[in-house]
């Protein structure tokens, strides 16, 4: 990185590319004052801003230092610029306390593509749109032109839009091979609509903006993940089969597990989200948010956990950071003063849909340790080896926290705090590498604490903005932000307004999940109304074959997970990571590279028996037919159970891949 000053303009460039320019004609920074309005309804937010002032700031003084530059912007901001090789860090000192809005303009090229901003569901390439960054429910439907979205909005304010996400992050990666990250947890909006610049808005002055470049995608992802920290390795047992999502008590769970095993489905684990009890709501079957074993529903569970573990099958559960107000743990937290408070000093209760919960105040060190201890005693001590660590998006903006920090700043930080709480519980129990938890909510810092993402609560369909295909975009975008291990609920989760899971959807989802780090099923929010694999002998037979293919991929998959842990290369990768000269690859979000050697193009429409794929220039072999293909577009057969998957002809794993077609 190089910078220069000519008395009126300050410019930061990387090689021949100008990244930042502050001149009278092109201000780099704007500041202002605004008054926000934020309303939350069950994790969905209505956010508005009344802008009182916005003005550009000129660089009035620029002094070169041993490490970079010091910039003064009209006495309202001071910027320390550190330059070191391919890295530039801008540290901001706010001199005017009235400022609560901040805009940074980054120079752009009209043909540039941008990726990241956390986990995005609808668009991999961010150019041409803006992306508000605020952790929330992603919405049901997420497309204002559809009936499901409209009805979700009308009845529950929950339709969502293309940018709503559980995991926002103020980080993007450019096709010019640099990443930019802002250290700021305030509400943000990254706007990529202008051909000449990207405008990054924050509702606070960032403490730091970091820009780092590299000569290749692999090196850039290495640097990015080195900065954030990398996800640990997954436990070895997770590769040995499917994690079967079932619920309903000891007898039902283990009888369905046995039926699944007898059908030839290899199981790595049994996941019971209702291990702590259940409650029925108008949304569907929900859980008793009191995170301890419900012995009435699950008599003899500890013995069953030990029995199945001896057979190589682990037991997984569920928890989150909220406690229902009719539960025992809530009463204990209340008595100890560990709950976040309302303005009047009472415990703040959050509406989760026909039941109310207290918020464990993770900014209180004693509360943090207490809740971590609950995870150790109530989950890990029971022999449970994994769980869904859910939510993290629901921190209200009018809550009073122990650390005194505004919830407008803590809201986007909360998922990382929640991840750290779970991670430390595992680490302090000596279970790293043995137990695993998975999350949908994320934030800056999730990378080193959250071992596995899941893509959230997709609708049980093929819809463009909330169905099967969004799990691909989610994995690819999160991977570009340093979270390279992701998976999804096979068959989706959300079933509302007559939208029901079909056998076809389940099997299409399952055949894609073969080529992801983890295969896990979910019965969904309305199990009795939706297709379940264990109710259909033919589906069980097909599912068994797919699960065996996933298990057979273990030698290859473990190498990919090791690459993610050592080098920050995500398991699921955009095509351009290994084909940077292929211009078409930068726009493709419905295919992915499963490591370096496999290309996967899932079928994303119902009743399709053929599928059009794009292959970068290379020598490819169709996994199921052994037919060779070159680069370009091809129409291939895609019967259920044989999704379009190709391997590189010269792959060192070609013997392994050839054998998959015989399973």
C-alpha positions as CSV (number, residue, x, y, z in Angstrom):
1,X,0.0,0.0,0.0
2,X,1.2,3.5,-0.8
3,X,-0.2,6.9,0.1
4,X,0.6,10.4,-1.1
5,X,-0.5,14.0,-0.3
6,X,-0.3,17.0,-2.7
7,X,-1.6,19.7,-0.3
8,X,-5.3,19.3,-1.4
9,X,-5.7,15.5,-2.0
10,X,-4.7,12.5,0.0
11,X,-4.7,9.2,-1.9
12,X,-4.2,5.5,-0.8
13,X,-3.4,3.1,-3.6
14,X,-2.6,-0.5,-4.0
15,X,-0.3,-0.9,-7.1
16,X,-2.2,1.0,-9.8
17,X,-5.6,0.9,-8.1
18,X,-6.8,3.9,-6.1
19,X,-8.6,2.6,-3.0
20,X,-9.2,5.9,-1.0
21,X,-9.2,9.4,-2.2
22,X,-9.9,12.6,-0.2
23,X,-10.0,15.7,-2.3
24,X,-12.2,18.7,-2.6
25,X,-14.0,17.1,-5.6
26,X,-14.2,13.6,-4.1
27,X,-14.5,13.6,-0.3
28,X,-13.5,10.3,1.4
29,X,-15.4,10.8,4.6
30,X,-18.8,12.3,5.5
31,X,-20.1,12.7,9.0
32,X,-23.5,13.7,10.4
33,X,-26.1,13.5,13.1
34,X,-29.2,11.3,13.0
35,X,-32.0,10.1,15.2
36,X,-32.9,6.5,14.8
37,X,-36.2,4.7,15.4
38,X,-36.0,1.0,16.1
39,X,-38.9,-1.4,16.7
40,X,-38.5,-5.1,17.3
41,X,-41.3,-7.7,16.9
42,X,-40.2,-11.3,17.6
43,X,-36.7,-10.7,16.1
44,X,-37.9,-8.7,13.1
45,X,-36.9,-5.0,13.1
46,X,-38.3,-1.9,11.6
47,X,-35.4,0.6,11.5
48,X,-35.7,4.2,10.4
49,X,-33.4,7.2,10.5
50,X,-34.1,10.9,10.6
51,X,-31.0,12.6,9.4
52,X,-30.3,16.0,10.9
53,X,-27.0,16.7,9.3
54,X,-24.6,15.2,6.7
55,X,-21.5,17.0,5.5
56,X,-18.2,16.1,3.8
57,X,-14.9,16.5,5.6
58,X,-11.8,17.7,4.0
59,X,-8.3,16.7,4.9
60,X,-6.9,19.9,6.3
61,X,-3.6,18.6,7.7
62,X,-1.7,15.6,6.5
63,X,1.6,14.6,8.1
64,X,3.7,11.6,7.1
65,X,5.0,9.6,10.0
66,X,7.4,6.6,10.4
67,X,4.5,4.2,10.1
68,X,2.2,6.0,7.7
69,X,0.2,9.2,8.0
70,X,-1.7,11.4,10.5
71,X,-4.7,13.1,8.9
72,X,-6.8,15.9,10.5
73,X,-10.3,16.4,9.0
74,X,-11.5,19.9,9.8
75,X,-10.8,19.4,13.6
76,X,-13.8,16.9,13.8
77,X,-11.9,13.7,13.2
78,X,-8.3,12.6,13.4
79,X,-7.1,9.5,11.4
80,X,-3.9,7.6,12.1
81,X,-3.0,5.6,8.9
82,X,-0.6,2.7,9.4
83,X,1.0,1.3,6.2
84,X,2.8,-2.1,6.2
85,X,3.3,-4.0,3.0
86,X,0.0,-4.8,1.5
87,X,-1.9,-3.7,4.7
88,X,-3.4,-0.3,5.5
89,X,-5.1,0.4,8.8
90,X,-7.0,3.6,9.5
91,X,-7.7,4.3,13.2
92,X,-10.2,7.1,13.9
93,X,-10.3,9.5,16.8
94,X,-13.6,11.3,17.2
95,X,-13.0,15.0,18.1
96,X,-16.6,16.2,17.7
97,X,-18.8,14.3,20.2
98,X,-21.9,15.2,18.4
99,X,-21.1,12.9,15.4
100,X,-23.2,9.7,15.4
101,X,-23.3,9.1,11.6
102,X,-20.2,8.2,9.5
103,X,-19.8,7.4,5.8
104,X,-16.6,6.2,4.2
105,X,-16.3,6.1,0.4
106,X,-14.1,3.5,-1.1
107,X,-13.1,4.0,-4.8
108,X,-14.6,1.4,-7.1
109,X,-14.3,0.1,-10.6
110,X,-17.5,-0.3,-12.7
111,X,-16.6,-4.0,-13.4
112,X,-15.7,-4.8,-9.8
113,X,-17.5,-7.5,-7.9
114,X,-17.9,-7.6,-4.1
115,X,-18.7,-10.5,-1.7
116,X,-19.2,-11.1,2.0
117,X,-21.1,-8.8,4.5
118,X,-21.4,-11.9,6.6
119,X,-23.9,-14.6,5.6
120,X,-26.0,-13.3,2.7
121,X,-28.9,-15.5,1.4
122,X,-30.0,-13.8,-1.8
123,X,-27.0,-12.4,-3.6
124,X,-23.4,-13.5,-3.6
125,X,-22.2,-10.6,-5.6
126,X,-23.2,-7.5,-3.7
127,X,-22.7,-5.0,-6.5
128,X,-25.8,-3.1,-7.5
129,X,-27.5,-3.3,-4.1
130,X,-27.1,-2.0,-0.6
131,X,-27.0,-4.2,2.5
132,X,-28.1,-3.0,5.9
133,X,-26.0,-4.9,8.5
134,X,-28.1,-5.8,11.6
135,X,-28.6,-9.2,13.0
136,X,-32.2,-10.3,12.9
137,X,-34.6,-12.9,11.8
138,X,-34.1,-13.2,8.0
139,X,-37.8,-13.4,7.3
140,X,-40.2,-15.9,5.8
141,X,-40.3,-15.7,2.0
142,X,-37.9,-12.7,1.8
143,X,-39.4,-11.6,-1.5
144,X,-42.0,-8.8,-1.5
145,X,-43.5,-10.2,-4.7
146,X,-44.6,-13.5,-3.2
147,X,-47.8,-14.5,-1.3
148,X,-45.9,-16.1,1.6
149,X,-43.8,-12.9,2.2
150,X,-46.9,-10.7,2.0
151,X,-48.9,-12.8,4.5
152,X,-45.9,-13.1,6.8
153,X,-45.6,-9.3,6.8
154,X,-49.3,-8.8,7.4
155,X,-49.7,-11.3,10.2
156,X,-46.3,-11.3,11.9
157,X,-44.2,-8.4,10.5
158,X,-41.9,-11.2,9.5
159,X,-41.7,-11.4,5.7
160,X,-38.1,-10.0,5.5
161,X,-36.2,-8.9,2.5
162,X,-33.1,-9.9,0.5
163,X,-30.7,-8.3,2.9
164,X,-32.1,-9.6,6.2
165,X,-29.7,-12.0,7.8
166,X,-28.8,-13.8,11.1
167,X,-25.2,-13.1,10.5
168,X,-24.2,-9.6,9.3
169,X,-20.5,-8.5,9.3
170,X,-19.0,-5.2,8.2
171,X,-16.5,-6.9,5.9
172,X,-16.4,-7.3,2.2
173,X,-14.0,-8.8,-0.3
174,X,-13.3,-7.2,-3.7
175,X,-12.6,-8.9,-7.0
176,X,-9.6,-6.5,-7.0
177,X,-8.2,-9.0,-4.4
178,X,-8.5,-7.0,-1.2
179,X,-10.7,-7.2,1.8
180,X,-12.0,-4.3,3.9
181,X,-13.2,-4.7,7.5
182,X,-14.5,-2.1,9.9
183,X,-14.2,-2.5,13.6
184,X,-17.7,-1.2,14.5
185,X,-20.7,-3.0,15.9
186,X,-23.2,-0.3,15.3
187,X,-25.9,-0.5,12.7
188,X,-24.3,-0.3,9.2
189,X,-25.3,-0.1,5.6
190,X,-22.8,-1.1,2.9
191,X,-24.0,0.4,-0.4
192,X,-22.5,-1.0,-3.6
193,X,-24.9,0.7,-6.1
194,X,-22.6,3.5,-7.4
195,X,-20.2,2.6,-10.3
196,X,-17.5,4.9,-8.9
197,X,-17.5,4.2,-5.2
198,X,-18.7,1.9,-2.4
199,X,-20.3,4.0,0.4
200,X,-20.1,2.4,3.9
201,X,-22.4,3.9,6.5
202,X,-22.1,3.4,10.2
203,X,-24.2,4.8,13.1
204,X,-21.0,5.4,15.0
205,X,-17.5,6.3,14.2
206,X,-15.6,3.0,13.6
207,X,-12.5,2.5,15.8
208,X,-10.6,1.1,12.8
209,X,-10.9,0.3,9.1
210,X,-8.5,-2.4,7.8
211,X,-7.7,-2.9,4.1
212,X,-5.4,-5.8,3.1
213,X,-4.5,-7.0,-0.4
214,X,-2.9,-10.2,-1.8
215,X,-1.9,-11.5,-5.2
216,X,-4.3,-14.5,-5.2
217,X,-7.6,-15.5,-3.7
218,X,-6.0,-18.3,-1.7
219,X,-3.5,-15.9,-0.1
220,X,-6.2,-13.3,0.5
221,X,-8.4,-15.7,2.4
222,X,-5.3,-16.8,4.3
223,X,-4.7,-13.2,5.5
224,X,-8.4,-12.5,6.2
225,X,-8.8,-15.7,8.3
226,X,-5.5,-15.1,10.1
227,X,-6.9,-11.7,11.2
228,X,-10.3,-13.0,12.4
229,X,-9.1,-16.3,13.7
230,X,-10.0,-19.7,12.2
231,X,-12.7,-22.3,12.9
232,X,-11.3,-25.4,14.7
233,X,-11.4,-28.9,13.2
234,X,-14.7,-30.8,13.4
235,X,-14.7,-33.9,15.5
236,X,-13.9,-37.1,13.7
237,X,-17.3,-38.8,14.5
238,X,-19.2,-36.2,12.5
239,X,-18.0,-37.7,9.2
240,X,-19.4,-41.1,10.0
241,X,-23.0,-40.5,8.8
242,X,-26.1,-38.4,9.1
243,X,-27.2,-36.5,12.2
244,X,-30.8,-37.5,12.4
245,X,-33.1,-34.8,13.7
246,X,-36.0,-36.4,15.6
247,X,-38.0,-35.5,18.7
248,X,-40.9,-36.5,20.8
249,X,-39.5,-38.4,23.8
250,X,-37.3,-41.4,24.5
251,X,-39.4,-44.1,23.0
252,X,-40.2,-42.2,19.7
253,X,-36.7,-40.9,19.2
254,X,-34.8,-44.1,19.6
255,X,-37.4,-46.3,17.7
256,X,-37.1,-43.9,14.7
257,X,-33.3,-44.0,15.0
258,X,-33.5,-47.8,14.9
259,X,-35.8,-47.8,11.9
260,X,-33.4,-45.5,10.1
261,X,-30.4,-47.6,10.9
262,X,-32.2,-50.8,9.8
263,X,-32.8,-49.1,6.5
264,X,-29.1,-48.8,6.0
265,X,-28.7,-45.1,6.8
266,X,-25.3,-44.6,8.7
267,X,-25.8,-42.3,11.7
268,X,-23.2,-40.1,13.2
269,X,-25.6,-38.6,15.7
270,X,-29.2,-38.2,16.9
271,X,-30.3,-34.6,17.4
272,X,-33.2,-34.0,19.8
273,X,-34.1,-30.4,20.0
274,X,-36.9,-31.0,22.5
275,X,-34.7,-32.7,25.1
276,X,-35.7,-30.0,27.6
277,X,-39.4,-30.2,26.8
278,X,-41.8,-28.7,24.3
279,X,-44.7,-26.3,23.9
280,X,-47.3,-25.9,21.2
281,X,-47.9,-22.5,19.6
282,X,-49.7,-21.2,16.5
283,X,-46.4,-21.2,14.7
284,X,-45.9,-24.9,15.4
285,X,-44.1,-27.1,17.8
286,X,-41.7,-25.0,19.9
287,X,-39.4,-25.9,22.9
288,X,-39.4,-25.4,26.6
289,X,-36.7,-22.8,27.0
290,X,-35.4,-24.1,30.3
291,X,-32.2,-25.8,29.3
292,X,-32.1,-28.9,31.4
293,X,-33.2,-32.5,30.8
294,X,-37.0,-33.0,30.8
295,X,-37.1,-36.4,32.5
296,X,-40.8,-36.9,31.9
297,X,-40.3,-36.8,28.1
298,X,-36.9,-38.4,28.2
299,X,-36.8,-41.0,30.9
300,X,-33.6,-43.0,30.9
301,X,-31.9,-40.6,28.5
302,X,-28.4,-40.7,30.1
303,X,-28.3,-44.5,29.7
304,X,-29.4,-44.2,26.1
305,X,-26.7,-41.7,25.4
306,X,-24.1,-44.0,26.7
307,X,-25.5,-47.0,24.9
308,X,-25.6,-45.3,21.5
309,X,-22.2,-43.7,22.0
310,X,-20.7,-47.2,22.5
311,X,-22.3,-47.9,19.1
312,X,-20.5,-44.9,17.6
313,X,-23.6,-42.6,17.5
314,X,-23.5,-39.4,19.4
315,X,-26.4,-37.5,21.0
316,X,-27.0,-33.8,20.2
317,X,-29.4,-31.3,21.9
318,X,-30.4,-27.6,21.7
319,X,-30.0,-24.4,23.7
320,X,-30.1,-20.7,23.3
321,X,-29.3,-17.6,25.3
322,X,-32.8,-16.9,26.6
323,X,-34.8,-18.4,29.5
324,X,-38.5,-18.8,29.6
325,X,-40.1,-17.0,32.5
326,X,-41.9,-20.1,33.8
327,X,-38.7,-22.2,34.0
328,X,-36.4,-23.0,36.8
329,X,-33.2,-21.5,35.3
330,X,-35.0,-18.2,34.8
331,X,-35.9,-18.1,38.5
332,X,-32.3,-18.9,39.4
333,X,-30.9,-16.2,37.0
334,X,-33.5,-13.7,38.3
335,X,-32.5,-14.3,42.0
336,X,-28.8,-13.8,41.2
337,X,-29.4,-10.6,39.2
338,X,-28.1,-12.1,35.9
339,X,-30.9,-10.9,33.6
340,X,-30.8,-7.8,31.4
341,X,-33.1,-5.1,32.7
342,X,-35.9,-2.8,31.4
343,X,-35.7,0.9,31.8
344,X,-37.7,0.7,35.1
345,X,-35.3,-1.8,36.6
346,X,-37.5,-4.9,36.1
347,X,-36.4,-7.9,34.2
348,X,-36.7,-7.4,30.4
349,X,-39.0,-10.0,28.9
350,X,-38.7,-10.7,25.1
351,X,-41.8,-11.9,23.2
352,X,-40.7,-15.1,21.3
353,X,-44.2,-15.9,20.0
354,X,-46.8,-16.7,22.7
355,X,-44.2,-17.1,25.4
356,X,-41.8,-14.6,27.1
357,X,-38.1,-15.0,28.0
358,X,-35.5,-13.2,30.0
359,X,-32.2,-12.3,28.5
360,X,-29.1,-13.7,30.2
361,X,-26.9,-10.6,30.4
362,X,-23.6,-11.9,28.9
363,X,-21.9,-8.5,29.5
364,X,-22.1,-9.3,33.2
365,X,-18.9,-11.5,33.9
366,X,-20.7,-13.4,36.7
367,X,-23.8,-14.1,34.5
368,X,-21.5,-15.2,31.7
369,X,-19.7,-17.6,33.9
370,X,-23.0,-18.9,35.4
371,X,-24.5,-19.6,32.0
372,X,-21.3,-21.2,30.8
373,X,-21.5,-23.4,33.9
374,X,-25.1,-24.3,33.0
375,X,-23.9,-25.6,29.6
376,X,-21.3,-27.7,31.3
377,X,-23.6,-29.1,34.0
378,X,-26.9,-29.5,32.1
379,X,-25.5,-30.5,28.6
380,X,-21.9,-31.7,28.6
381,X,-22.0,-33.5,31.9
382,X,-25.0,-35.5,30.5
383,X,-22.7,-37.0,27.8
384,X,-24.2,-34.8,25.1
385,X,-21.6,-34.2,22.3
386,X,-23.3,-31.5,20.3
387,X,-26.1,-28.9,20.2
388,X,-27.7,-26.2,18.2
389,X,-26.8,-22.9,19.9
390,X,-29.7,-21.0,18.6
391,X,-30.7,-17.3,18.3
392,X,-28.5,-14.4,19.3
393,X,-30.4,-11.9,17.1
394,X,-33.0,-10.8,19.6
395,X,-31.2,-8.3,21.9
396,X,-33.7,-5.4,22.2
397,X,-32.4,-1.9,21.6
398,X,-34.1,-0.5,24.8
399,X,-32.6,-3.0,27.2
400,X,-30.3,-2.0,30.1
401,X,-27.0,-4.0,30.1
402,X,-24.6,-4.6,33.0
403,X,-21.6,-3.1,31.1
404,X,-23.4,0.2,30.4
405,X,-22.8,0.0,26.7
406,X,-25.7,1.0,24.5
407,X,-27.6,-2.0,23.1
408,X,-27.4,-0.3,19.7
409,X,-23.7,-1.2,19.9
410,X,-24.1,-4.5,21.6
411,X,-26.8,-5.9,19.4
412,X,-24.5,-6.8,16.5
413,X,-21.9,-8.0,19.0
414,X,-24.3,-10.4,20.8
415,X,-23.9,-13.4,18.5
416,X,-20.1,-13.4,19.1
417,X,-20.6,-13.2,22.8
418,X,-23.0,-16.1,22.6
419,X,-20.5,-18.1,20.5
420,X,-17.7,-17.5,23.0
421,X,-19.9,-18.6,25.9
422,X,-20.5,-22.0,24.2
423,X,-16.9,-22.3,23.0
424,X,-15.5,-21.7,26.5
425,X,-17.9,-24.2,28.0
426,X,-16.6,-26.9,25.6
427,X,-12.9,-25.9,26.0
428,X,-13.1,-25.8,29.8
429,X,-14.7,-29.2,29.9
430,X,-11.8,-30.6,27.9
431,X,-14.1,-31.4,24.9
432,X,-12.5,-29.4,22.1
433,X,-12.3,-31.7,19.1
434,X,-15.0,-34.0,20.6
435,X,-18.1,-31.9,21.1
436,X,-19.5,-29.5,18.5
437,X,-22.2,-26.8,18.5
438,X,-23.6,-25.0,15.5
439,X,-25.1,-21.5,15.2
440,X,-27.1,-19.4,12.7
441,X,-26.4,-16.0,14.3
442,X,-23.0,-14.6,13.7
443,X,-20.8,-11.5,14.0
444,X,-17.2,-10.4,13.8
445,X,-15.4,-12.8,16.1
446,X,-17.6,-15.8,15.4
447,X,-14.9,-17.3,13.2
448,X,-12.7,-18.4,16.1
449,X,-15.5,-19.4,18.5
450,X,-18.2,-21.0,16.3
451,X,-17.1,-24.3,14.9
452,X,-20.0,-24.8,12.5
453,X,-22.7,-22.5,10.9
454,X,-26.1,-23.6,9.8
455,X,-28.0,-21.6,7.3
456,X,-31.0,-20.9,9.5
457,X,-34.7,-21.5,8.9
458,X,-35.3,-21.8,5.2
459,X,-38.8,-22.4,3.8
460,X,-39.6,-25.9,2.8
461,X,-39.4,-25.2,-1.0
462,X,-37.3,-24.2,-3.9
463,X,-38.1,-20.5,-3.7
464,X,-35.5,-18.0,-5.0
465,X,-35.0,-16.0,-1.8
466,X,-35.9,-18.4,1.0
467,X,-35.5,-22.0,-0.3
468,X,-32.9,-24.6,-1.0
469,X,-30.7,-22.3,-3.2
470,X,-30.2,-19.8,-0.4
471,X,-28.1,-22.3,1.5
472,X,-25.5,-22.2,-1.2
473,X,-25.3,-18.4,-1.2
474,X,-25.1,-18.4,2.6
475,X,-22.2,-20.8,2.7
476,X,-20.2,-19.0,0.0
477,X,-20.7,-15.5,1.4
478,X,-19.9,-16.6,5.0
479,X,-16.8,-18.4,3.6
480,X,-15.6,-15.2,2.1
481,X,-15.8,-13.7,5.7
482,X,-13.8,-16.4,7.4
483,X,-16.5,-18.9,8.3
484,X,-15.8,-21.8,6.0
485,X,-17.9,-24.6,7.6
486,X,-21.6,-24.4,7.0
487,X,-24.5,-26.8,6.6
488,X,-28.3,-26.6,6.6
489,X,-31.5,-28.3,7.7
490,X,-32.1,-31.0,5.0
491,X,-35.6,-30.3,3.6
492,X,-35.8,-26.8,5.2
493,X,-37.6,-25.8,8.3
494,X,-40.3,-23.2,8.0
495,X,-43.7,-24.5,6.9
496,X,-46.5,-21.8,6.9
497,X,-49.6,-20.9,4.9
498,X,-50.0,-24.2,3.2
499,X,-46.3,-24.5,2.1
500,X,-45.3,-28.1,2.9
501,X,-42.1,-30.1,2.4
502,X,-42.4,-32.8,-0.4
503,X,-40.4,-36.0,-0.9
504,X,-38.8,-34.5,-4.0
505,X,-37.6,-31.4,-2.1
506,X,-36.2,-33.5,0.7
507,X,-34.2,-35.7,-1.6
508,X,-32.9,-32.8,-3.7
509,X,-31.8,-31.1,-0.5
510,X,-30.2,-34.3,0.8
511,X,-28.3,-34.9,-2.5
512,X,-26.8,-31.4,-2.2
513,X,-26.0,-31.9,1.5
514,X,-23.8,-34.9,0.6
515,X,-21.4,-32.3,-0.7
516,X,-21.3,-30.1,2.4
517,X,-19.4,-30.6,5.7
518,X,-22.3,-32.1,7.6
519,X,-25.6,-33.9,6.8
520,X,-28.3,-33.2,9.3
521,X,-32.1,-33.5,9.1
522,X,-34.8,-31.5,10.8
523,X,-38.4,-32.4,11.2
524,X,-39.4,-28.7,10.8
525,X,-41.7,-26.4,12.7
526,X,-44.8,-28.5,11.8
527,X,-43.5,-32.1,11.6
528,X,-46.9,-33.7,11.3
529,X,-47.8,-31.7,8.1
530,X,-44.5,-32.2,6.3
531,X,-42.7,-35.1,4.6
532,X,-40.4,-37.1,6.9
533,X,-37.9,-39.4,5.5
534,X,-38.5,-42.2,8.1
535,X,-42.2,-42.4,6.9
536,X,-41.3,-43.5,3.4
537,X,-39.4,-46.8,2.6
538,X,-38.3,-45.6,-0.8
539,X,-37.0,-42.3,0.5
540,X,-35.1,-44.2,3.3
541,X,-33.5,-46.4,0.7
542,X,-32.4,-43.4,-1.4
543,X,-31.3,-41.5,1.7
544,X,-29.2,-44.4,2.8
545,X,-27.3,-44.4,-0.5
546,X,-26.7,-40.6,-0.3
547,X,-25.5,-40.9,3.3
548,X,-23.0,-43.7,2.3
549,X,-21.6,-41.4,-0.4
550,X,-21.1,-38.7,2.2
551,X,-19.3,-41.2,4.5
552,X,-17.1,-42.4,1.5
553,X,-16.0,-38.8,1.0
554,X,-14.5,-38.7,4.5
555,X,-10.8,-38.8,3.4
556,X,-11.4,-35.9,1.0
557,X,-13.7,-33.9,3.3
558,X,-11.4,-34.1,6.3
559,X,-8.6,-32.6,4.1
560,X,-10.9,-29.7,3.2
561,X,-11.8,-29.1,6.9
562,X,-8.1,-29.1,7.7
563,X,-7.5,-26.6,4.9
564,X,-10.1,-24.3,6.5
565,X,-8.5,-24.6,9.9
566,X,-5.0,-24.1,8.6
567,X,-5.4,-21.7,5.7
568,X,-8.9,-20.2,5.9
569,X,-10.0,-21.9,2.6
570,X,-13.7,-22.6,3.0
571,X,-15.0,-26.1,2.2
572,X,-17.5,-24.7,-0.2
573,X,-15.9,-22.1,-2.5
574,X,-17.0,-19.7,-5.2
575,X,-15.8,-20.9,-8.6
576,X,-13.5,-17.8,-9.0
577,X,-11.3,-18.8,-6.1
578,X,-9.6,-21.4,-8.2
579,X,-10.5,-19.9,-11.6
580,X,-9.7,-16.2,-11.2
581,X,-9.4,-15.5,-14.9
582,X,-12.9,-16.8,-15.7
583,X,-15.1,-13.7,-15.8
584,X,-18.3,-15.7,-15.8
585,X,-17.3,-17.4,-12.5
586,X,-17.6,-14.1,-10.6
587,X,-21.4,-14.0,-11.2
588,X,-22.3,-17.7,-10.4
589,X,-23.9,-18.3,-7.0
590,X,-25.9,-21.6,-7.7
591,X,-22.8,-23.7,-8.1
592,X,-19.7,-24.2,-5.9
593,X,-16.4,-25.9,-5.7
594,X,-16.4,-28.5,-3.0
595,X,-12.7,-28.0,-2.3
596,X,-10.4,-27.8,-5.3
597,X,-11.4,-31.1,-6.9
598,X,-15.2,-31.2,-7.1
599,X,-17.8,-28.9,-8.7
600,X,-21.4,-29.2,-7.5
601,X,-24.4,-27.7,-9.3
602,X,-27.5,-28.6,-7.3
603,X,-30.9,-28.9,-8.9
604,X,-32.9,-25.9,-7.6
605,X,-36.3,-26.4,-9.4
606,X,-39.0,-29.0,-8.9
607,X,-39.7,-31.7,-11.5
608,X,-36.4,-31.1,-13.2
609,X,-34.7,-34.1,-14.7
610,X,-32.0,-32.2,-16.6
611,X,-29.9,-29.2,-15.4
612,X,-27.8,-26.6,-17.2
613,X,-24.3,-26.2,-15.6
614,X,-21.4,-23.9,-16.2
615,X,-17.9,-25.4,-16.0
616,X,-14.7,-23.3,-15.9
617,X,-12.0,-24.1,-18.4
618,X,-10.5,-27.4,-17.2
619,X,-10.9,-31.1,-17.9
620,X,-13.9,-32.4,-16.0
621,X,-15.4,-35.8,-15.4
622,X,-19.1,-36.3,-14.7
623,X,-19.3,-38.1,-11.4
624,X,-22.2,-40.5,-12.2
625,X,-21.6,-41.3,-15.9
626,X,-17.8,-41.0,-16.2
627,X,-18.3,-38.7,-19.2
628,X,-15.7,-36.1,-19.9
629,X,-16.5,-32.4,-20.3
630,X,-14.6,-29.3,-21.1
631,X,-15.4,-25.8,-20.0
632,X,-18.5,-23.9,-20.9
633,X,-22.3,-24.5,-20.5
634,X,-23.7,-28.0,-20.7
635,X,-27.1,-29.6,-20.3
636,X,-26.8,-32.8,-18.3
637,X,-29.0,-35.5,-16.9
638,X,-30.0,-34.9,-13.3
639,X,-32.3,-37.6,-11.9
640,X,-33.0,-37.5,-8.2
641,X,-30.0,-39.0,-6.4
642,X,-27.5,-37.9,-9.1
643,X,-27.1,-34.1,-8.9
644,X,-24.7,-32.5,-11.4
645,X,-21.3,-33.1,-9.8
646,X,-17.9,-33.2,-11.6
647,X,-14.4,-33.9,-10.6
648,X,-11.2,-32.7,-12.2
649,X,-9.8,-35.3,-14.5
650,X,-6.3,-35.1,-13.0
651,X,-7.4,-35.1,-9.4
652,X,-5.4,-37.0,-6.9
653,X,-8.7,-38.2,-5.5
654,X,-10.1,-39.5,-8.9
655,X,-10.0,-43.2,-7.7
656,X,-12.1,-42.2,-4.7
657,X,-14.5,-40.2,-6.8
658,X,-14.9,-43.0,-9.4
659,X,-16.1,-45.4,-6.7
660,X,-18.9,-43.1,-5.6
661,X,-21.0,-43.9,-8.6
662,X,-21.1,-47.6,-7.6
663,X,-22.6,-46.9,-4.2
